[in-house]
Amino acid sequence: MDALKEEDFVIPPVKYEYLDHTADMQLHAWGDTMEEAFEQCAIAMFELMTDLARVQIKQVHKVEAEGHDMESLLFHFLDELLFMFSAEPYIVAKKVEIVTFDRENFKITAVAFGEEFTIGKHSQNAEVKAITYSAMQILDRPRTERPEVFVIVDI
């Protein structure tokens, strides 16, 4: 990837929350666009795993995902990011930016900005074991209300 630019360090405002769920955690994210709602959902997942205030932007990682519909696209997008965190070198993202969002072919190319997770520097919060399709909702409401996504993660 190219060198980090000044705008890569600008963190967007928080547009997500956590909703109670029986045994897991439900992520609820929104944005001005569906792309932003997906990005916010990704950041919500990382914030659930560690305190993002302690994460610095030192590295950039490209992430690609594809599906057969919007739900599977969201699932695979989050799953790729979870894999990035769960496999060496254990990258935690402070910011996720979707570069291409192909709604017709259900493909995403994104970049994750963050650093390697380090015990001692980063807190170990909830362990996200898996993304689920359970009660997944994608509310795409152009021109009327903000796009929203709901995803339950297995913790």
N, C-alpha and C positions, 0 to 999 in steps of 0.2 A: 504494500500500500504506500501511497505518497506520504510525505512528511505531514505532521500535524499542522493545521492552520489555526489562526487566532479564533475563528468562529467555531472551531471544534470544541473549544473549552466553554462555550456558552451553554448553560444547562437550561432546558425549557421549564416552564412552571409545572407544578404537579397537577395532574388531572386524573387521579385515580384514588380509590379507597378500597378498604377491605371489608367484606361483608361476612357476618357470622354464617357458619355452615357446620353441620353436625360434627364431622371428624376431620374435615379438610379445611381449606381456605378458599373463599371465592374472591377473585380479583374483579373489580369493576373499574373500567377505564373509559375515558371519553376524549374527544378532541374536536377541533374545528373541521377536521377531515377524518376519513376512515384510516388513512395512513397514520395520523397522529394518535388515534385511539389504539391502534396496534402497537405503536412505539411506547405509549404510556403503559399499556398492559405489560410489555416486556420490562420496563423499568420497575413497575409494581412488583413483578416476580423477583427481580434482583434485590429490591429494598426489603422484601420479605426474608431473603436469605442473609443479608448483611446490611449494616448501616452504611448507606451510600455517601454519607458525609465524610467518611474516612477513605473513600476511594478517590484516587487521583486518575486523571486522564494521561496515560503514558503510552498506551498502545492502541492501535486500530486493527480490528478484525473484520473481515468480510464474512457475511452470512447469507446463504441462499436457501430458499425454501419454496416448495411447490405443493399444490394439492389438487383436488378435483372439484372443490367448491370452496366457498369462503371459510366455512368452519374448518375444513381440513387444512386450508392454507394457514389459518391462525394457529391451529394445533401444531403443524410442522414448523412454523416460524418460532414459536415459543420453545418447542422441543429442540431445535437446533441451538438456540441460545442456552438452554439448560445443559445440553451436551458440551457446549463451549466452557461452561462453568464446571462441569463434572469430570472432564477429562484434562489431562495435562496439556497446557500449563495452568489450568484452572483460572480462566479469565472471568472477572466480574466486571460488568458494564455499568458505568455511571450514566451513560447516554447511548441511545440507540436511534439511528436515523435511517429511515427507509429511502433508498436511492431510486429504486424502480418498484412500482406496484402495478402489476398487470392483472386487472380484474377479469379479463376475458380468458386468459390461459392460466390464471391462478398461480402466479409466480411473484416472489419478492426477492429483491437484492437489497441488503442493508449493510450498514457498518455499525459496529459496536465499539464504543470508546471506553476504555477503562484500563485495568492493570491486572496483574497476576494476584490472585487471592493469597494473602499471607496471614497465617495464624499469628496472633499477637497484635498485628496492625488492624486487621479486620475482625469484626465480631462474627461469631457463629450464631446466627439466629435460626429460624425454621429451616429444616432440610426439605427442599422440594424434591420429592422422589419422582414425580411424573406429572405431565399435563394430562387432563382428562377431557372427554367429550361430554361428560355428565353436566346437564343443564347449561351447556354452552349456548350463548346468545350473541348474535351480531345484529345490532339495530342500526341499519343504514337508512337515515331519514334526511335525504338532501332537502335543503331549503326550509325545513320546518323546525327541526330540533337537531341537537348535536348527535353525531354518530357515537354509539356506545358498544362496548363489548363486555361480556361476562364470561369468566373462565374459572372453573374449579381446578385447583392444583392439589395433588395428593401430598400431604406433609407427614 
